[in-house]
Amino acid sequence: MSVTLSKIHWTRKTEKTVYVTSALAKQLRLRGRRTVDVRLGGKSVTAQWKPLRRSGKHMYLPLIIKDAIRAPKIGSLYLASNDNGNSVRLGPLIGILTSGGFGGNRPFGTRTGLIRAYLQAGNKKAYYFAFTPRDINWDNETVFGYFINPEGGWTRRTVPLPDVVYNRLASRSADVSSSMESLKSKFLRRNIPVFNWSFFNKWDVYRLLEDDDAYKHVPESVINPTPEKLQEMLERHRFIYLKPTHGSLGKGIYRITYAPSKGYFARFRRNGGNVLLRYQKYSALVKMLGLRRGRLRNYVAQQGVRLVEIDDSPIDFRFHLVRNGLNDWIVAGIGAKKAGKGSVTTHIKNGGTLMTPEQALSRVFGGRSGEVLARMKGVSIKLAEAIQRNYRHHIGELGFDLGIDTDEHVWMFEANSKPGRSIFKHPSLKEEGRDTLHLLFQHCLYLAKFRKRGNS
């Protein structure tokens, strides 16, 4: 296979002929042939091709072919030819599946800026667009997608079904619904890869790892703990966390501490503030939590870990991993988070402070900070590889919440298949944020098979 970046132009010539410059024809192995199949997604047209006297790599398509394959616009684009040189694919068509579709300048509501950032990373190299479930026409096998126009606004075009789908649906409930499972499966039946299939359930992630060597980095975790099990964990670990299996952003988390001489303490957030309650008797804590009434049915009890601290506040780390154009995991960004005073978690919205990993680790480990960070990176890649080994759908992006304890053991507290990007708001991490977008685009090229021979 040959893959190259070319300029695509329209021509008003009426015959079904493609004009190709000599440099591009050589790259695409067209020499010696009279016809070529021009493809975009699942649409194709067989046409004659003729050489064009012009320097550089350019292809001119008549409007009759442009309309037949539903090519949305001119400009720079990747072209991929097969080894025989009798077929040329334009694109790829990369579709971001999301929610919204409100029209105007903010078609995806508050997420419009995020979607725009993704599209801009590959806007002048591929047909990169966003779409919602209702934009799909399965009968015609087309999508009415949102593209960024040359002025920076939004335009809509009907294109063939994409070559690859990047799932960025924002609603957890919608993402795991039976209708959405069916929609994503329809793409797979057409051999269209979908990556980042759905949001992770915390307990499901722990179970994915339980038979893997990487499980040594997961704290002891119990689903739907009984009052008896919770008490036993508190006596062994002295403190635990109660986390909702479908939670995010630290919502609904309790930190429960047991001090034999003082009783039981519960920390959590309520009405935007931190709450600390003390109970002398365990039965009173159980009553407050509603354990016997089943109020914490979809909760995981997790062993508390004594993390390293800065200014008497624990720190943990968000590792943002992305697969690249070679399908390898890359640690694309790392943010360190210091817990706010009295906060249950290190989340920024709950009063946490964002730092670079170098800033945080140097204050704890001094000259050994580089060695510790390298070890944490290795653990994050090991965890990503383990999750993918045990997960039935392709994953292209992961976010890990990692911590390191006072014995320098690395722990994983959470894994997110659709990680947020709040760490990239730090001035020193903005470049890493841009890198993740470009790595994701390269991974889309890989999944769409727009890669050179040997890049498997």
N, C-alpha and C positions, 0 to 999 in steps of 0.2 A: 504494500500500500504506500502511496505517496500522498503527503499532506503538505499544503502550502497556503500562504496567505495571498489573496489576489484582490484586485479591484473589479467589482461587478458593475456593468452599465446596461441600460436598456437601449435598444435601437428600434426605430419604426419600420425597419425592413419587414416585408410581408412573408418572405419565405422562411421555412423552418430550418434556419441555419444559425449555428453558433460561431462567432468569430473569436479567435484565440491568438494572442501574441506568441511569437516563437519561443520565448523564454518559458511561458506558461505551458505551451504544448509539450515541450521537452520534459518539464517537471511532471506533467500528468501522463506521460508516455503515450501521447496521442499519435505520434508519427507513424505513418504507414496505414492508418485507418481512415475511412471516409465518414463513418457515423459514430455517434457516441450517445449513450443514455444519460440524460441530464436529470438528476434526482434531487428532490427536497422532501425530507421526511418520507412518507409513504407514496408520494406522487412522483411520476417519472414521465419523460417524453423522449422518444428517439429522434435525433436530429442529425443533419449533416454538420460537419465543422469545417471551417476554412481558416487558413492562417491570416494573420493581420500584421501589417508592417507598423510596429510601434514598439518602443523599448518598454521594459518592465513587464509585469505580470497583470494582464487585463483580459477580461472575458466580456463579450457583448452578447446579450440575449435579446432576441426579438420579443415584442410584447405578447405574441401568441404563445410562446413558451413560458414567459413570465406568468401569464394568467393561468396556464394549464397546471403549473406546479405551485401556484399561489405564492410566489416569492414576494415578500412584503416591501423590500426597499433596496436601493443601490448602496454601494459603498464597499469598504473592506470586508472580506469574508474568507473563511477557510474553505478550501476545496480539497476533497479526498478522492483519489482515483484508485481503482482496483489494480491488481498486478497485470491484468491483460490490457489495461488502458481503454476498455470499451464502456466504462461507466464512471461518471463524475458526480459526486455528491456535494451539494452546496450546504453550507450551514456551519455548525450544526444548529438545529432548532432546540434551544434549551428553554424549558418552561418551568417557571416557579409557581407551584400550586399554593395559593393563599386564599384568604377570605377578604371580603370587602366588595369591590366593584361598584362604588358609589358614584363614579363619574367625576367630572370637574378636575381641578388641580390636585385634589387629594383623593384619588380613587380608592385607596386602601386605608382611609382614615388616618389615625395616629401612626400607622405602620408604613405610610407612604414613603417617608424618608428612608426607612430601612430597605424597602423593596427597590427604591431608586439606587441606593448604594450597591446592591447586588448587581443590578442590570448594568450600571456604568462600568463595572469591572470587565465586562466582555462585550459592551455595546458596539464597538467598532471592529469586532473580530468574528462575530457570530450573530445569528438571529436569536437574541436573548429577550425574553418577554415574560410577563406575569399573567396569570389567568386564575379564575375561580371555577369551582365545579360547574356552575351553571353556564359557563362559556363554552363547554364542550358539546359538539354535535357528533355523537357516536355514529349516526347513520352516514354522514358525509365524511367522517373521520377528519374533522377539522376543529380548530379552536379559534375563538374570537379573542385575540390576545391584546394586552396592553404593552406598547413599545414606547421608548423614549424617542421623541422626534429631535431633529437637529437644533431646534430652539430650546431644548431642555424640558419641553412640556410633554404631554401624553397624547398618543395617537393609538387608534385601534385598527387592527388588521386581522383578516381571516387567513389562517395558515394551516398547513397540515398538522396532524398530531405530532407532538415534539419527539425528538430523538432520545431525550432523557428528561425526567421530571425530578425536580428538587422540591421536596415537600416542606413548605413553611407555613402550613395551616396553623393559625394562632389559637384556636379553640381546642382544648384538650378533649372535651366531651364530643365535639364534632369529629375530631381526628380518629377516635376509636369507635365511632358509630358503625353499625352494620352497613349503612349506605355508603360511607366513605371507604370502608374495607372493600366493598364491591367495586367502587370506582377505581381504586388503586389496582385491584386485581385485573380489571379490564386492560389497563396499560400493560401489565406483565404478560397477559395472554397475547398481546400484539408484539411481544419481545421489546417493549419499551421499558428500560430500567427506571425504577423509582427508588430514590435513596432518602434515608432518614424517614422510614415508614410511618412512625407515629411517636408520640410522646412515650417516654419510659414510665412504667410504674416502679416505684422504689424497690418494692419487694421482688418484682420480676428480675431486676438487675442483680440483686443479691443472689437469687437462685441461679441465674445464668453463670455465676462465678463459683458456686459452691463446690463443684467437683474439679476446679481448676487450681493450679498452683498460685494464681493471682489472688485467690481467696484469702490468703494470709494478710492481705492489705485491707480487708473488710472487717470492721469491728463486729463483735457478736450482735446479731440482730434477730428479733423474734416478732413474728406477725401476730396481731391481735392478742397481746399477752394477757394472761389471767392475773388477778390480783396477787396470787401466790407466786407466779413466775416473776412478776415485776418486783416483788419484795426480795426474792432470791437474787435477782440481778443487782438490786440496790445494795444488798449486803456484800456482794462480791466486788462490785465496781465503784461503789460509793456515789456515783452519779450516772444518770442515763438521760437520753433524749427520747421523747415521744414525737414521732413525725408522721403526718398523714401520707399515705402511700401515693396519692395523686397531688401532693402539695408542691408549691413553688414559691420562691422569693421569701422563704422563711415563715410563711403564714401557717398558723395553727400548731407551731412547734412548742413543746414544753421541755424545760430542763428541770429534772427532778434530782435533788441532792439529799443524801442521808448522812447525817452527822450523829453518831451514837449518843453523844452527850447533850445534843440540842434538839434532835428530832428531824423532821422532813421539811424540805424547802422546795417550793415550786416557782419557777420563773417562766413568764410568758408575756406576750404583748396583747394589750386590750385597748381599743379606742385610740390607737396611735402612740400609746405609752407603755413603758416597761412596768410589769407587776411582779412583786415578790411576796409570796405568802408562806407562813410557817405553821406547821402542824406538829403537835407533840405526839399524836397517835397516828399510826399508819392508816387506821380505819377512816380517820377524818380526811386524809389525802385521797383515799379511794373514793370516798363519797363526793369530794369536790370534782374529781376527774370523771365521775360517772362510770367507773369501770364495770360495776356490777349491772348497770343499766344498758351496757353495750354502746355507750356514747362514743367510745374510741375504737369502734369495730375495725375500721380500715386504717389502723395505725401500726407503725413499726416501733418497737422499743429497741433502742440501740445503745450499746455500751458507750459510756463517756470516756473520752481520751484526754489525758493531761497534755495539752498542746504547749509548744514553746510560746513564750509571751514577750510582748514589748510593752513597757509601762504598766505591767500587771494586767494586761489584756491579752487574751489568746489571739493567735493569728492563724489563718488558713489561706489556701491558695486556689484560685480558679485557673485551671489549665484548659486552654482552648486548642483542641486538636483537629486537624483537617487532613484529609487524604489529598495527595497531589496528583499530577498527571501520570505518575508511574504507579499509582495505587498504594503508595507508601504513606504511613502515618507521619505527620509533621507536627511538632509542638509549635503552633503558630503564635500563641500569645499566652502570657502568664500575668495575672494580677494577684497581689498580696492584699489580704483584707484583715484589718485589725478591728476586733469587736468594740462596739461602743460600751461605755460604762453601764453595767446593769442589763445589757442586752443578751438575749438568748442565743443569737447567732451573730455572724460577722457581716450580714447583708448591709449594703450601703444605705438602703432605705430605712434600716433599723438603727442608724447611728454609727455604722461602721466607717472606717477610714480606708481609702484605697491607696496602695503604695506599689512601687515596682518590686519584683521579687528580690532584686539586688539590694534595694534599700532595706527591706525587712530582714533578709537573711544575714546581711553584714552586721546588723545590730545584735543578732543572736549568736552567730557563729564566727564573726570576724573574718579572718583570712581564709577560713575553710568554707565560706559561703558558696563559692563556685563549685566546689566538690559536692556539697549537699544539693545544690540546684540540679547538677547533672544527674545525681542519683534519683531525684524526684522526677526528672524528665523521663528517665529510663523506666521508672515504675508506671508513669502515665501511658507510655506506649505499650508496655506489657499488658496493662489493663484494657486498653483499646483493642488490642489483638485478641485478648481472651474473650471479651464481650462479642466481637464479631464472629469468632469461632463457634460460639454457642447460640448465636441469634440467627434466625432463618432469613432475615431480610438484610439488604446491603446498607451499610452505614458509611457515610462520608464525612461526618462531623460529630464531634463529641465534646462535651464540657464536663470536666471533673472538678469536684471540690475535694482537695487533698489537704492533709495536715501532717505535721511531723511532731512526734511526742518528745518528751524529755530524754528518752533513750535513743532518739534519732530513728525510730521506726516510722515509715511512711504509711499513712492510712487514707483510704478512700471513703468518703462519707456519702457522696452522691455522684451519679452519672446522668447527664442530660443529653438527649438526642437532638434537642433543638436549643442549644445554649444561647443565653442572652449575650449582649455585647456591651454591657455596662462597664466592664473593665477597660475598654478601649477609649473611654472618655478621659482617662488620665493623659495629660499632655505627652508623657514619655512613651505611651503605648499606642498612640494614634497610628503610627507607621505600621506596627504589628497588626492593627485592625484592618488597614488597607491590604496587607499581605494575605490575611485570611480570605478576603474576597477574591483575590487573584488566584489563590490556591484552589478555592472552590470551583472557579471557572475552569481551571486546568483539569480538575477531576471530572467535571462535566464533559470535557473533550474526551477524556479517557473512556468514560462510560458510553459516550455516543460513538465510540470507535473512530474518532478523528485523531488517530495517533499513528506514528510511523512504525514500520516493521521493527520488531524487537522491543517496543515499549508495551509490555503486557502487564 
